[in-house]
Amino acid sequence: MKLRMKFKKEGLTRFISHLDMMRTFERAFRRANLPIAFTQGFNPRPKITFTPALSLGVTSSSEYMDVEFYEDISKQDVVLKLNGALPEGIQVTDVEEADEKLPLSMLNCAKYVVTVILSEVGPEELIKSIKILLQQKEIIVEKNTKSGKKLVDIAPLIYSIDLADHNSDTANIVMSISIGQQGSVAPITVIRELERILLKKLEVVGIHREEIFYISGDKKISPFNVEENISPKESK
């Protein structure tokens, strides 16, 4: 059987790399004595598939993994045993049957909340800069790739940006941006482009991945196959 698990990554675990997180789960499955399936060959590996890697220092309430077991096991047992073996800061929050029609590799949109300090920038300035950025037909940035530095147009990779809420000290910028093999952009890259428009520095104090989706046509579908209509801002 194959199960899809949703888990969160909080606190100091935000500084654990994606590779170390994978190893953490492998050890947790062994300690929990769960019947996880392994690949064949000279170097058997547990049959676990994760969503696109989370950047170091970013928290999340919406990480997913597909796990294959060699025998049936109750969802409740999986959650209870696995959470008992995981370190503080990583916790499984939901489990469903894996959706074979929507592999995790197909997910192409992530919703982030970026918290910035309002020291030199007021909320009105921030709203204006967001509007200017979204109106740009082309946003060329330099990205580091395996083959070296490359110029990339990130405008098609930004689905939406909003100023969600603010107080006298901080503001939360909510952005839906592209992830995955078809093209991705980091939240901090979007913030740097807002700084370029503002001609001022935005001090980021937190980045949180709130949810991941697959966008197709006028629908966005969650990994648990829950469909929602997308807003005009998210439509590309």
N, CA, C and O of each residue as an XYZ file, in Angstrom:
944
protein
N       0.841     -1.188      0.000
C       0.000      0.000      0.000
C       0.883      1.248      0.000
O       2.018      1.227      0.476
N       0.337      2.323     -0.541
C       1.090      3.583     -0.587
C       0.262      4.678      0.068
O      -0.915      4.864     -0.244
N       0.904      5.401      0.986
C       0.237      6.472      1.708
C       0.909      7.808      1.411
O       2.125      7.881      1.232
N       0.105      8.853      1.364
C       0.608     10.225      1.223
C       0.500     10.905      2.576
O      -0.575     10.940      3.174
N       1.618     11.447      3.063
C       1.667     12.056      4.395
C       1.982     13.536      4.287
O       2.839     13.959      3.511
N       1.271     14.304      5.081
C       1.540     15.733      5.197
C       2.244     15.961      6.521
O       1.823     15.447      7.557
N       3.332     16.746      6.479
C       4.045     17.010      7.733
C       4.505     18.454      7.787
O       4.598     19.133      6.764
N       4.788     18.906      8.988
C       5.262     20.271      9.172
C       6.708     20.270      9.647
O       7.188     19.314     10.256
N       7.373     21.359      9.350
C       8.785     21.535      9.705
C       8.914     22.904     10.364
O       8.783     23.935      9.705
N       9.173     22.904     11.665
C       9.144     24.150     12.423
C      10.383     24.293     13.304
O      11.211     23.388     13.399
N      10.482     25.458     13.944
C      11.559     25.690     14.911
C      12.933     25.517     14.314
O      13.192     25.936     13.186
N      13.827     24.888     15.089
C      15.213     24.730     14.654
C      15.359     23.751     13.496
O      16.389     23.746     12.820
N      14.341     22.921     13.256
C      14.445     21.974     12.133
C      14.421     22.689     10.782
O      14.706     22.075      9.754
N      14.082     23.990     10.776
C      14.133     24.736      9.512
C      15.561     24.844      8.985
O      15.770     25.168      7.816
N      16.543     24.571      9.847
C      17.949     24.627      9.426
C      18.480     23.251      9.015
O      19.665     23.105      8.715
N      17.595     22.240      9.001
C      17.989     20.915      8.518
C      17.847     20.884      6.993
O      16.799     21.248      6.460
N      18.879     20.459      6.308
C      18.834     20.397      4.846
C      17.839     19.332      4.392
O      17.420     18.475      5.170
N      17.474     19.408      3.115
C      16.533     18.436      2.560
C      17.102     17.020      2.655
O      16.377     16.080      2.982
N      18.387     16.864      2.372
C      19.025     15.544      2.432
C      19.009     14.998      3.852
O      18.705     13.824      4.066
N      19.338     15.853      4.831
C      19.324     15.416      6.227
C      17.907     15.094      6.691
O      17.710     14.191      7.505
N      16.917     15.831      6.176
C      15.536     15.544      6.541
C      15.118     14.166      6.021
O      14.428     13.418      6.714
N      15.539     13.839      4.803
C      15.241     12.525      4.240
C      15.854     11.432      5.107
O      15.218     10.413      5.377
N      17.092     11.648      5.541
C      17.754     10.666      6.411
C      17.056     10.568      7.759
O      16.966      9.484      8.336
N      16.560     11.698      8.264
C      15.823     11.709      9.533
C      14.581     10.841      9.445
O      14.286     10.081     10.367
N      13.851     10.950      8.340
C      12.654     10.129      8.159
C      13.011      8.652      8.009
O      12.310      7.795      8.547
N      14.082      8.341      7.293
C      14.493      6.951      7.133
C      14.783      6.322      8.493
O      14.361      5.196      8.761
N      15.510      7.054      9.362
C      15.811      6.545     10.697
C      14.537      6.421     11.530
O      14.377      5.469     12.293
N      13.626      7.396     11.377
C      12.376      7.376     12.147
C      11.522      6.166     11.763
O      10.921      5.539     12.635
N      11.459      5.832     10.476
C      10.702      4.658     10.045
C      11.280      3.381     10.643
O      10.540      2.478     11.033
N      12.620      3.311     10.713
C      13.252      2.119     11.305
C      12.947      2.033     12.799
O      12.593      0.970     13.309
N      13.090      3.181     13.508
C      12.829      3.176     14.957
C      11.366      2.850     15.257
O      11.060      2.197     16.255
N      10.468      3.307     14.388
C       9.037      3.066     14.596
C       8.625      1.653     14.192
O       7.488      1.242     14.423
N       9.562      0.907     13.583
C       9.301     -0.472     13.159
C       8.090     -0.554     12.225
O       7.231     -1.422     12.380
N       8.038      0.347     11.270
C       6.952      0.362     10.291
C       7.364     -0.439      9.053
O       8.536     -0.415      8.679
N       6.439     -1.140      8.414
C       6.777     -2.040      7.290
C       6.999     -1.299      5.974
O       6.249     -1.498      5.017
N       8.001     -0.464      5.920
C       8.272      0.319      4.717
C       8.940     -0.550      3.662
O       9.792     -1.379      3.982
N       8.555     -0.362      2.411
C       9.108     -1.143      1.299
C      10.431     -0.534      0.833
O      10.659      0.666      0.986
N      11.296     -1.369      0.265
C      12.605     -0.932     -0.233
C      12.756     -1.292     -1.705
O      12.124     -2.224     -2.202
N      13.597     -0.542     -2.381
C      13.918     -0.847     -3.778
C      14.788     -2.098     -3.842
O      15.358     -2.522     -2.837
N      14.884     -2.678     -5.023
C      15.739     -3.852     -5.226
C      17.126     -3.396     -5.671
O      17.328     -2.229     -6.009
N      18.079     -4.329     -5.666
C      19.407     -4.017     -6.177
C      20.477     -4.038     -5.109
O      20.246     -4.490     -3.987
N      21.682     -3.531     -5.475
C      22.830     -3.561     -4.570
C      22.720     -2.546     -3.435
O      23.303     -2.730     -2.367
N      21.964     -1.466     -3.679
C      21.850     -0.421     -2.654
C      20.369     -0.113     -2.410
O      19.873      0.916     -2.870
N      19.658     -0.988     -1.694
C      18.221     -0.795     -1.474
C      17.939      0.512     -0.739
O      18.604      0.845      0.242
N      16.952      1.236     -1.224
C      16.547      2.491     -0.610
C      15.055      2.419     -0.270
O      14.285      1.792     -0.997
N      14.647      3.056      0.828
C      13.219      3.068      1.161
C      12.419      3.774      0.070
O      12.881      4.760     -0.504
N      11.229      3.271     -0.213
C      10.395      3.835     -1.268
C       9.632      5.049     -0.728
O       8.462      4.965     -0.355
N      10.342      6.175     -0.702
C       9.780      7.443     -0.213
C      10.027      8.513     -1.264
O      11.138      8.643     -1.777
N       8.995      9.275     -1.584
C       9.108     10.396     -2.519
C       8.661     11.671     -1.815
O       7.599     11.700     -1.193
N       9.473     12.728     -1.913
C       9.171     13.995     -1.251
C       8.780     15.072     -2.265
O       9.080     14.963     -3.454
N       8.117     16.096     -1.779
C       7.842     17.288     -2.569
C       9.141     18.072     -2.772
O      10.139     17.780     -2.113
N       9.147     19.078     -3.685
C      10.370     19.855     -3.928
C      10.998     20.386     -2.643
O      10.305     20.778     -1.705
N      12.319     20.386     -2.629
C      13.074     20.741     -1.425
C      12.714     22.127     -0.903
O      12.486     23.066     -1.666
N      12.671     22.220      0.418
C      12.434     23.482      1.101
C      13.776     24.169      1.341
O      14.731     23.527      1.779
N      13.854     25.456      1.062
C      15.108     26.184      1.272
C      15.470     26.198      2.752
O      14.594     26.202      3.617
N      16.757     26.207      3.030
C      17.249     26.236      4.398
C      16.741     27.504      5.104
O      16.806     28.599      4.546
N      16.241     27.345      6.323
C      15.759     28.480      7.098
C      14.283     28.767      6.924
O      13.738     29.644      7.594
N      13.620     28.027      6.021
C      12.197     28.230      5.751
C      11.387     27.198      6.535
O      11.709     26.010      6.511
N      10.339     27.644      7.228
C       9.430     26.723      7.914
C       8.307     26.328      6.962
O       8.116     26.945      5.914
N       7.569     25.289      7.344
C       6.489     24.829      6.476
C       5.440     24.067      7.275
O       5.754     23.369      8.240
N       4.199     24.213      6.856
C       3.113     23.404      7.409
C       2.528     22.505      6.328
O       1.466     21.909      6.511
N       3.230     22.412      5.199
C       2.660     21.678      4.058
C       3.704     20.907      3.263
O       3.747     21.011      2.037
N       4.545     20.139      3.942
C       5.451     19.238      3.233
C       4.740     17.894      3.045
O       3.940     17.485      3.887
N       5.035     17.220      1.947
C       4.369     15.958      1.654
C       5.385     14.894      1.259
O       6.456     15.197      0.732
N       5.024     13.644      1.525
C       5.824     12.514      1.047
C       4.903     11.339      0.769
O       3.920     11.120      1.477
N       5.236     10.583     -0.276
C       4.551      9.331     -0.582
C       5.431      8.192     -0.087
O       6.622      8.131     -0.395
N       4.829      7.290      0.684
C       5.580      6.178      1.280
C       4.896      4.861      0.930
O       3.687      4.710      1.104
N       5.685      3.913      0.436
C       5.142      2.607      0.076
C       5.465      1.589      1.173
O       6.598      1.517      1.651
N       4.461      0.808      1.564
C       4.629     -0.221      2.581
C       4.412     -1.594      1.952
O       3.635     -1.734      1.007
N       5.111     -2.618      2.488
C       4.970     -3.962      1.921
C       3.792     -4.722      2.510
O       3.516     -5.848      2.095
N       3.094     -4.127      3.469
C       1.864     -4.713      3.989
C       0.952     -3.588      4.461
O       1.399     -2.470      4.714
N      -0.335     -3.907      4.573
C      -1.299     -2.888      4.996
C      -1.068     -2.475      6.440
O      -0.707     -3.291      7.289
N      -1.283     -1.190      6.699
C      -1.139     -0.647      8.049
C      -2.127      0.491      8.199
O      -2.396      1.209      7.235
N      -2.667      0.667      9.383
C      -3.665      1.715      9.578
C      -3.001      3.089      9.565
O      -1.859      3.246      9.997
N      -3.727      4.069      9.069
C      -3.211      5.436      9.024
C      -2.907      5.951     10.427
O      -1.919      6.653     10.643
N      -3.766      5.595     11.372
C      -3.584      6.048     12.743
C      -2.279      5.515     13.343
O      -1.569      6.231     14.049
N      -1.977      4.246     13.050
C      -0.731      3.658     13.551
C       0.488      4.350     12.963
O       1.471      4.600     13.660
N       0.415      4.657     11.678
C       1.527      5.345     11.023
C       1.807      6.682     11.702
O       2.950      6.982     12.045
N       0.766      7.478     11.896
C       0.932      8.808     12.509
C       1.475      8.682     13.921
O       2.421      9.377     14.291
N       0.883      7.803     14.706
C       1.272      7.654     16.109
C       2.716      7.181     16.255
O       3.495      7.759     17.013
N       3.063      6.128     15.523
C       4.405      5.554     15.651
C       5.479      6.466     15.062
O       6.557      6.620     15.635
N       5.173      7.069     13.908
C       6.178      7.904     13.257
C       6.439      9.181     14.054
O       7.592      9.581     14.218
N       5.386      9.822     14.548
C       5.576     11.034     15.346
C       6.327     10.752     16.637
O       7.027     11.620     17.159
N       6.180      9.530     17.153
C       6.914      9.157     18.356
C       8.396      8.976     18.109
O       9.191      8.999     19.048
N       8.780      8.795     16.839
C      10.186      8.570     16.494
C      10.856      9.783     15.857
O      12.073      9.795     15.678
N      10.061     10.814     15.510
C      10.610     11.998     14.850
C      11.086     13.024     15.874
O      10.561     13.069     16.986
N      12.075     13.850     15.517
C      12.556     14.885     16.441
C      11.553     16.023     16.573
O      10.667     16.194     15.736
N      11.712     16.792     17.640
C      10.848     17.954     17.856
C      10.991     18.931     16.681
O      12.099     19.250     16.250
N       9.853     19.392     16.180
C       9.867     20.328     15.060
C       9.412     19.719     13.757
O       9.016     20.436     12.839
N       9.465     18.379     13.664
C       8.945     17.673     12.496
C       7.804     16.789     12.969
O       7.990     15.952     13.852
N       6.623     16.970     12.388
C       5.455     16.222     12.839
C       4.520     15.927     11.680
O       4.192     16.818     10.897
N       4.091     14.675     11.570
C       3.097     14.284     10.570
C       1.732     14.763     11.050
O       1.340     14.495     12.185
N       1.004     15.475     10.179
C      -0.274     16.055     10.571
C      -1.476     15.419      9.887
O      -2.607     15.585     10.345
N      -1.242     14.680      8.778
C      -2.358     14.071      8.064
C      -1.838     12.949      7.167
O      -0.707     12.995      6.683
N      -2.673     11.956      6.959
C      -2.314     10.822      6.101
C      -3.532     10.432      5.275
O      -4.645     10.340      5.792
N      -3.303     10.203      3.973
C      -4.356      9.736      3.077
C      -3.755      8.696      2.134
O      -2.536      8.541      2.063
N      -4.610      7.995      1.422
C      -4.127      7.103      0.366
C      -3.446      7.962     -0.706
O      -3.950      9.030     -1.053
N      -2.317      7.505     -1.224
C      -1.592      8.267     -2.245
C      -2.416      8.353     -3.528
O      -3.007      7.366     -3.966
N      -2.447      9.533     -4.119
C      -3.178      9.759     -5.362
C      -2.236      9.512     -6.537
O      -1.393     10.350     -6.858
N      -2.389      8.354     -7.172
C      -1.487      7.990     -8.268
C      -1.685      8.878     -9.493
O      -0.783      9.004    -10.321
N      -2.865      9.497     -9.611
C      -3.124     10.384    -10.746
C      -2.452     11.738    -10.571
O      -2.305     12.486    -11.537
N      -2.042     12.061     -9.345
C      -1.367     13.328     -9.076
C      -0.066     13.060     -8.317
O      -0.002     13.252     -7.102
N       0.981     12.612     -9.042
C       2.277     12.396     -8.383
C       2.793     13.707     -7.781
O       2.494     14.791     -8.280
N       3.562     13.592     -6.715
C       4.103     14.787     -6.062
C       4.988     15.589     -7.017
O       5.131     16.801     -6.862
N       5.579     14.917     -7.998
C       6.445     15.610     -8.960
C       5.669     16.577     -9.851
O       6.266     17.442    -10.492
N       4.327     16.434     -9.898
C       3.512     17.308    -10.740
C       3.178     18.642    -10.055
O       2.748     19.581    -10.725
N       3.364     18.736     -8.758
C       3.012     19.961     -8.035
C       3.839     21.124     -8.574
O       5.059     21.024     -8.698
N       3.165     22.225     -8.893
C       3.860     23.321     -9.586
C       3.639     24.699     -8.988
O       4.035     25.698     -9.588
N       3.009     24.776     -7.807
C       2.754     26.076     -7.194
C       2.850     25.964     -5.678
O       2.316     25.025     -5.086
N       3.525     26.913     -5.052
C       3.626     26.953     -3.595
C       3.193     28.321     -3.085
O       3.504     29.351     -3.683
N       2.472     28.311     -1.973
C       2.032     29.546     -1.335
C       2.906     29.807     -0.117
O       2.997     28.978      0.789
N       3.549     30.976     -0.110
C       4.455     31.357      0.979
C       3.931     32.597      1.701
O       3.258     33.444      1.114
N       4.259     32.679      2.988
C       4.040     33.900      3.764
C       5.411     34.410      4.191
O       6.137     33.735      4.920
N       5.758     35.618      3.727
C       7.049     36.225      4.041
C       6.807     37.400      4.983
O       6.091     38.341      4.639
N       7.399     37.343      6.161
C       7.244     38.413      7.149
C       8.432     39.359      7.066
O       9.583     38.934      7.164
N       8.146     40.652      6.883
C       9.195     41.666      6.775
C       8.978     42.739      7.838
O       7.855     42.971      8.286
N      10.068     43.384      8.232
C       9.995     44.483      9.199
C       9.698     45.781      8.468
O      10.318     46.084      7.448
N       8.745     46.552      8.995
C       8.404     47.857      8.420
C       9.176     48.935      9.179
O       8.653     49.568     10.096
N      10.411     49.125      8.780
C      11.225     50.162      9.422
C      11.333     51.380      8.513
O      10.972     52.493      8.896
N      11.840     51.147      7.292
C      11.989     52.247      6.337
C      10.855     52.284      5.318
O      10.709     53.259      4.581
N      10.054     51.223      5.276
C       9.007     51.106      4.266
C       7.635     51.058      4.929
O       7.432     50.292      5.871
N       6.694     51.864      4.450
C       5.327     51.838      4.945
C       4.478     50.878      4.143
O       4.859     50.518      3.029
N       3.329     50.444      4.671
C       2.467     49.503      3.947
C       1.983     50.030      2.604
O       1.840     49.258      1.656
N       1.728     51.338      2.507
C       1.269     51.909      1.235
C       2.344     51.776      0.164
O       2.051     51.445     -0.985
N       3.601     52.040      0.555
C       4.715     51.883     -0.388
C       4.833     50.430     -0.849
O       5.076     50.147     -2.022
N       4.653     49.526      0.104
C       4.782     48.109     -0.200
C       3.696     47.657     -1.168
O       3.977     46.923     -2.116
N       2.463     48.087     -0.940
C       1.349     47.744     -1.835
C       1.612     48.277     -3.243
O       1.369     47.589     -4.234
N       2.115     49.516     -3.317
C       2.402     50.120     -4.624
C       3.490     49.350     -5.360
O       3.386     49.116     -6.564
N       4.543     48.951     -4.630
C       5.641     48.211     -5.270
C       5.178     46.837     -5.752
O       5.637     46.356     -6.789
N       4.266     46.200     -5.003
C       3.721     44.905     -5.418
C       2.949     45.052     -6.724
O       3.090     44.226     -7.626
N       2.135     46.096     -6.828
C       1.365     46.340     -8.043
C       2.286     46.568     -9.242
O       2.044     46.042    -10.328
N       3.344     47.355     -9.035
C       4.297     47.623    -10.119
C       4.971     46.327    -10.567
O       5.127     46.084    -11.764
N       5.369     45.497     -9.605
C       6.046     44.241     -9.938
C       5.127     43.316    -10.738
O       5.559     42.706    -11.716
N       3.868     43.213    -10.326
C       2.925     42.324    -11.011
C       2.572     42.810    -12.413
O       2.160     42.018    -13.260
N       2.734     44.112    -12.660
C       2.425     44.673    -13.970
C       3.559     44.483    -14.973
O       3.362     44.675    -16.173
N       4.734     44.112    -14.497
C       5.880     43.956    -15.389
C       5.723     42.714    -16.263
O       5.430     41.626    -15.769
N       5.921     42.890    -17.551
C       5.806     41.788    -18.505
C       7.008     40.850    -18.434
O       6.914     39.672    -18.780
N       8.129     41.387    -17.983
C       9.372     40.620    -17.950
C      10.178     41.034    -16.722
O      10.339     42.222    -16.442
N      10.682     40.040    -15.997
C      11.532     40.301    -14.828
C      12.752     39.388    -14.954
O      12.684     38.199    -14.642
N      13.844     39.945    -15.404
C      15.050     39.149    -15.652
C      15.944     39.148    -14.414
O      16.323     40.204    -13.907
N      16.276     37.951    -13.937
C      17.190     37.813    -12.802
C      18.282     36.820    -13.165
O      18.132     36.021    -14.089
N      19.367     36.879    -12.434
C      20.471     35.946    -12.628
C      20.324     34.791    -11.649
O      20.199     34.999    -10.442
N      20.341     33.560    -12.182
C      20.212     32.381    -11.336
C      21.433     31.489    -11.497
O      22.002     31.372    -12.582
N      21.822     30.861    -10.390
C      22.908     29.890    -10.432
C      22.337     28.526    -10.799
O      21.428     28.028    -10.135
N      22.864     27.936    -11.842
C      22.433     26.607    -12.273
C      23.636     25.666    -12.268
O      24.763     26.092    -12.018
N      23.390     24.388    -12.545
C      24.484     23.416    -12.575
C      25.489     23.744    -13.668
O      26.666     23.399    -13.561
N      25.026     24.408    -14.717
C      25.915     24.761    -15.831
C      26.473     26.182    -15.707
O      27.109     26.688    -16.632
N      26.230     26.820    -14.561
C      26.735     28.171    -14.341
C      25.609     29.180    -14.182
O      24.442     28.813    -14.038
N      25.974     30.451    -14.210
C      24.983     31.507    -14.048
C      24.170     31.685    -15.330
O      24.688     31.562    -16.441
N      22.868     31.981    -15.140
C      21.966     32.071    -16.275
C      20.932     33.155    -16.025
O      20.469     33.320    -14.896
N      20.560     33.903    -17.074
C      19.523     34.913    -16.974
C      18.160     34.256    -17.199
O      17.955     33.544    -18.182
N      17.230     34.508    -16.266
C      15.914     33.866    -16.308
C      14.827     34.915    -16.138
O      14.959     35.836    -15.332
N      13.760     34.770    -16.898
C      12.586     35.639    -16.750
C      11.648     34.995    -15.729
O      11.052     33.953    -16.001
N      11.517     35.624    -14.546
C      10.697     35.037    -13.488
C       9.257     35.556    -13.495
O       8.441     35.108    -12.689
N       8.932     36.495    -14.392
C       7.566     37.039    -14.430
C       6.510     35.946    -14.596
O       5.498     35.982    -13.896
N       6.707     34.963    -15.507
C       5.692     33.908    -15.648
C       5.632     32.957    -14.450
O       4.693     32.171    -14.322
N       6.637     33.032    -13.576
C       6.709     32.118    -12.434
C       6.039     32.691    -11.184
O       5.955     32.013    -10.159
N       5.562     33.938    -11.265
C       4.883     34.575    -10.133
C       3.387     34.573    -10.410
O       2.928     35.234    -11.341
N       2.626     33.838     -9.612
C       1.183     33.734     -9.810
C       0.432     34.873     -9.117
O      -0.495     35.445     -9.689
N       0.827     35.198     -7.897
C       0.158     36.285     -7.181
C       1.026     36.758     -6.022
O       1.836     36.003     -5.484
N       0.841     38.027     -5.648
C       1.475     38.605     -4.456
C       0.451     39.530     -3.802
O      -0.211     40.314     -4.483
N       0.327     39.436     -2.498
C      -0.589     40.307     -1.762
C       0.033     40.696     -0.432
O       0.824     39.949      0.144
N      -0.338     41.877      0.045
C      -0.015     42.262      1.416
C      -1.176     41.782      2.272
O      -2.255     42.373      2.249
N      -0.953     40.698      3.037
C      -2.057     40.056      3.754
C      -2.493     40.864      4.966
O      -3.681     41.137      5.143
N      -1.548     41.238      5.785
C      -1.850     42.025      6.983
C      -0.573     42.702      7.460
O       0.530     42.337      7.051
N      -0.737     43.684      8.324
C       0.432     44.396      8.853
C       0.052     45.097     10.149
O      -1.122     45.338     10.430
N       1.086     45.418     10.933
C       0.917     46.275     12.098
C       1.962     47.364     12.018
O       2.512     47.615     10.945
N       2.242     48.006     13.115
C       3.200     49.121     13.078
C       4.636     48.649     12.854
O       5.497     49.444     12.476
N       4.902     47.357     13.085
C       6.277     46.856     13.020
C       6.548     45.907     11.848
O       7.618     45.964     11.242
N       5.590     45.041     11.528
C       5.828     44.016     10.517
C       4.670     43.912      9.528
O       3.571     44.410      9.771
N       4.949     43.256      8.415
C       3.919     42.982      7.400
C       4.115     41.573      6.877
O       5.239     41.079      6.793
N       3.004     40.924      6.524
C       3.043     39.584      5.934
C       2.706     39.677      4.450
O       1.603     40.071      4.071
N       3.666     39.309      3.627
C       3.475     39.281      2.179
C       3.188     37.849      1.773
O       4.005     36.958      2.003
N       2.027     37.625      1.168
C       1.631     36.288      0.727
C       1.863     36.193     -0.777
O       1.386     37.031     -1.542
N       2.591     35.178     -1.187
C       2.869     35.005     -2.616
C       2.675     33.561     -3.038
O       3.053     32.636     -2.320
N       2.083     33.377     -4.208
C       1.977     32.063     -4.840
C       2.921     32.065     -6.034
O       2.773     32.871     -6.953
N       3.896     31.153     -6.012
C       4.948     31.152     -7.025
C       5.201     29.737     -7.533
O       4.828     28.754     -6.893
N       5.833     29.657     -8.679
C       6.069     28.381     -9.341
C       7.166     27.583     -8.641
O       8.158     28.138     -8.170
N       6.961     26.261     -8.583
C       7.979     25.336     -8.094
C       8.062     24.174     -9.072
O       7.218     24.040     -9.958
N       9.066     23.346     -8.914
C       9.145     22.134     -9.715
C      10.043     22.257    -10.924
O      10.712     23.271    -11.123
N      10.048     21.211    -11.728
C      10.978     21.103    -12.851
C      10.666     22.058    -13.987
O      11.555     22.378    -14.776
N       9.424     22.525    -14.094
C       9.054     23.417    -15.196
C       9.546     24.841    -14.964
O       9.457     25.684    -15.857
N      10.063     25.110    -13.769
C      10.581     26.440    -13.441
C      10.214     26.817    -12.030
O       9.104     26.536    -11.578
N      11.129     27.448    -11.331
C      10.861     27.824     -9.948
C      11.528     29.151     -9.630
O      12.496     29.558    -10.273
N      10.983     29.812     -8.623
C      11.560     31.058     -8.137
C      11.469     31.050     -6.616
O      10.457     30.624     -6.059
N      12.503     31.509     -5.949
C      12.531     31.528     -4.491
C      11.816     32.774     -3.956
O      11.884     33.831     -4.583
N      11.142     32.673     -2.826
C      10.481     33.851     -2.231
C      11.435     35.019     -2.022
O      11.056     36.173     -2.222
N      12.665     34.728     -1.624
C      13.622     35.804     -1.361
C      13.982     36.539     -2.646
O      14.316     37.723     -2.600
N      13.921     35.859     -3.797
C      14.178     36.510     -5.079
C      13.086     37.529     -5.384
O      13.373     38.615     -5.887
N      11.833     37.183     -5.083
C      10.719     38.111     -5.272
C      10.885     39.322     -4.358
O      10.630     40.453     -4.772
N      11.308     39.091     -3.126
C      11.542     40.192     -2.181
C      12.629     41.125     -2.702
O      12.511     42.344     -2.583
N      13.679     40.565     -3.275
C      14.770     41.390     -3.816
C      14.273     42.264     -4.972
O      14.738     43.390     -5.146
N      13.337     41.747     -5.755
C      12.778     42.537     -6.851
C      11.898     43.667     -6.302
O      11.861     44.753     -6.880
N      11.202     43.428     -5.212
C      10.426     44.502     -4.559
C      11.368     45.572     -4.020
O      11.063     46.762     -4.092
N      12.502     45.158     -3.483
C      13.504     46.118     -2.993
C      14.020     46.989     -4.139
O      14.248     48.187     -3.970
N      14.199     46.370     -5.300
C      14.692     47.122     -6.460
C      13.705     48.228     -6.838
O      14.115     49.324     -7.221
N      12.418     47.944     -6.732
C      11.395     48.946     -7.043
C      11.325     50.006     -5.952
O      11.195     51.196     -6.236
N      11.415     49.560     -4.699
C      11.314     50.479     -3.559
C      12.563     51.343     -3.384
O      12.506     52.441     -2.832
N      13.696     50.819     -3.870
C      15.008     51.434     -3.614
C      15.288     51.483     -2.109
O      15.960     52.386     -1.611
N      14.754     50.492     -1.409
C      14.936     50.367      0.032
C      15.080     48.892      0.398
O      14.664     48.007     -0.350
N      15.674     48.649      1.558
C      15.895     47.282      2.026
C      14.681     46.782      2.795
O      14.103     47.502      3.608
N      14.304     45.531      2.523
C      13.249     44.864      3.283
C      13.905     43.788      4.147
O      14.495     42.840      3.628
N      13.797     43.939      5.456
C      14.395     42.959      6.362
C      13.418     41.802      6.577
O      12.352     41.977      7.167
N      13.796     40.627      6.094
C      12.945     39.437      6.208
C      13.227     38.742      7.539
O      14.376     38.432      7.853
N      12.174     38.502      8.317
C      12.334     37.837      9.612
C      11.713     36.444      9.628
O      11.843     35.719     10.615
N      11.042     36.066      8.548
C      10.467     34.729      8.494
C       9.883     34.409      7.127
O       9.260     35.258      6.491
N      10.094     33.159      6.679
C       9.478     32.665      5.450
C       8.826     31.328      5.773
O       9.466     30.426      6.313
N       7.541     31.211      5.436
C       6.784     30.002      5.772
C       6.047     29.491      4.540
O       5.330     30.244      3.880
N       6.228     28.205      4.235
C       5.487     27.599      3.126
C       4.152     27.095      3.671
O       4.104     26.182      4.495
N       3.078     27.704      3.196
C       1.748     27.431      3.744
C       1.046     26.273      3.056
O       0.345     25.499      3.709
N       1.226     26.142      1.732
C       0.583     25.043      1.010
C       1.233     24.869     -0.355
O       1.890     25.773     -0.871
N       1.037     23.695     -0.922
C       1.543     23.364     -2.252
C       0.371     22.867     -3.096
O      -0.515     22.171     -2.600
N       0.379     23.237     -4.386
C      -0.734     22.878     -5.253
C      -0.233     22.416     -6.620
O       0.931     22.585     -6.981
N      -1.170     21.827     -7.358
C      -0.994     21.621     -8.791
C      -2.009     22.520     -9.483
O      -3.215     22.360     -9.295
N      -1.519     23.472    -10.291
C      -2.408     24.382    -11.010
C      -2.593     23.873    -12.432
O      -1.628     23.612    -13.151
N      -3.853     23.740    -12.817
C      -4.202     23.296    -14.164
C      -5.463     24.035    -14.590
O      -6.520     23.900    -13.974
N      -5.330     24.827    -15.666
C      -6.476     25.607    -16.130
C      -6.930     26.589    -15.070
O      -6.139     27.403    -14.594
N      -8.208     26.518    -14.696
C      -8.736     27.432    -13.686
C      -8.867     26.760    -12.326
O      -9.593     27.242    -11.456
N      -8.153     25.630    -12.143
C      -8.226     24.894    -10.891
C      -6.852     24.783    -10.236
O      -5.827     24.681    -10.909
N      -6.863     24.807     -8.910
C      -5.659     24.410     -8.188
C      -6.056     23.229     -7.308
O      -7.075     23.263     -6.618
N      -5.232     22.188     -7.347
C      -5.545     20.927     -6.697
C      -4.478     20.636     -5.649
O      -3.283     20.680     -5.940
N      -4.917     20.338     -4.432
C      -3.986     20.026     -3.360
C      -3.495     18.592     -3.500
O      -4.108     17.809     -4.225
N      -2.400     18.225     -2.822
C      -1.912     16.844     -2.898
C      -2.922     15.815     -2.402
O      -2.816     14.638     -2.744
N      -3.901     16.240     -1.599
C      -4.956     15.343     -1.158
C      -6.171     15.420     -2.082
O      -7.275     15.021     -1.713
N      -5.943     15.947     -3.307
C      -6.942     15.980     -4.374
C      -8.167     16.826     -4.011
O      -9.297     16.470     -4.343
N      -7.930     17.938     -3.331
C      -8.989     18.905     -3.048
C      -8.870     20.037     -4.058
O      -7.831     20.692     -4.131
N      -9.925     20.275     -4.840
C      -9.892     21.279     -5.901
C     -10.448     22.614     -5.417
O     -11.408     22.663     -4.649
N      -9.822     23.702     -5.883
C     -10.317     25.053     -5.641
C     -10.219     25.831     -6.934
O      -9.370     25.542     -7.778
N     -11.093     26.824     -7.094
C     -10.957     27.747     -8.219
C      -9.832     28.724     -7.920
O      -9.719     29.227     -6.802
N      -9.001     28.992     -8.920
C      -7.907     29.931     -8.690
C      -8.411     31.346     -8.962
O      -9.359     31.555     -9.719
N      -7.757     32.302     -8.327
C      -8.115     33.712     -8.524
C      -7.515     34.212     -9.831
O      -6.596     33.589    -10.362
N      -8.022     35.331    -10.361
C      -7.441     35.886    -11.594
C      -5.959     36.179    -11.460
O      -5.221     36.078    -12.440
N      -5.498     36.550    -10.239
C      -4.102     36.866    -10.029
C      -3.224     35.632    -10.201
O      -2.079     35.728    -10.645
N      -3.773     34.467     -9.845
C      -2.995     33.239     -9.911
C      -2.963     32.658    -11.313
O      -2.093     31.847    -11.632
N      -3.899     33.064    -12.148
C      -3.988     32.519    -13.496
C      -2.866     33.064    -14.368
O      -2.637     34.273    -14.403
N      -2.179     32.195    -15.059
C      -1.090     32.604    -15.942
C      -1.329     32.080    -17.343
O      -0.518     32.320    -18.238
